[in-house]
Amino acid sequence: MEVFPNYYEDFSCIADRCKHSCCIGWEIDIDEDTKAFYNSLNTPIGEKIRANIEGEPPHFILKAGDRCPFLNNDGLCDIILTCGKDALCDICTLHPRFKNFYASFEEVGLGLCCEEAVRVILIRDERFEIEIPKCDDEEAEFFKIRQSIFDILQDRKKPMLCRFEDLAREFGLTFDFVIDTLVEEYLELERLDEKWTDELEKLKEKTFDKGIFNKYPIYFEQLAVYFIFRHLSEALYDGDIRGKVNFALMGCFLLGAMWSLNEDKEKMFDLVRMYSSEVEYSEENLEKMRGN
Ligand code: SF4
């Protein structure tokens, strides 16, 4: 059984209008069932697909500029155009969605590495909500704690900065990171795009006005709730709720510092996309920053 946040239905891929297509820059592994299906296709596209797969696990051979070989010049997918959406491998079907797994159900969310997901999630005035089915005692306790975190972050009677400070205090943390130290930590991570390095470097030796959090309360609320929604479930395995809360607070703080340098909305949203791509899509980086 799958459950979805209330914004989920608002999302659909913008395909050829996407400036940072997920069909560029990522290695795409092909699951066994899809590979078997591709092997069974006795058509020109079947031949082309097989000629563009290599390695173990099997993956598409990227073209110049790290483009998926099936991303055409109009920014559309030739596999979908020829065979329909059902012919996509699991990764392409799922992306940019992610799943949180529980004993009897799965939560499906939208990942912020996708620019359209950033827009859908951040501009939404309505509070994040998700309906949780009946679950065992351990999970019920976890969801109670998670909801209490959402309640702090979504308490719109208070300024956003105050909500962040309340949340930090609740877990014995502070919402006051030293920017240069934070930047060094992020600089040490595995890198996907060197432009992210440039964005981090710009923060060095800078201070910023924390009023930025109160200036964009909806964006920060949705962002922080997203981080909790996406990462807290890992605490069911390692027990470290505090580490996941700190991860959410750090991400919001860093992005707040970045946004304070340039408050152009497109730029702000793009920094969120970059943050997610760099940090959330590398197991190694997540391990370092999330502490698991
Ligand atoms: S990044 Fe998002 S909007 Fe862009 S092509 Fe991928 S799924 Fe579609």
Boltz pocket constraint, residues with backbone or C-beta under 6 A from the ligand:
constraints:
  - pocket:
      binder: B
      contacts: [[A, 12], [A, 13], [A, 14], [A, 15], [A, 18], [A, 19], [A, 20], [A, 21], [A, 22], [A, 23], [A, 95], [A, 96], [A, 113], [A, 114], [A, 115], [A, 116], [A, 117]]
      max_distance: 6.0
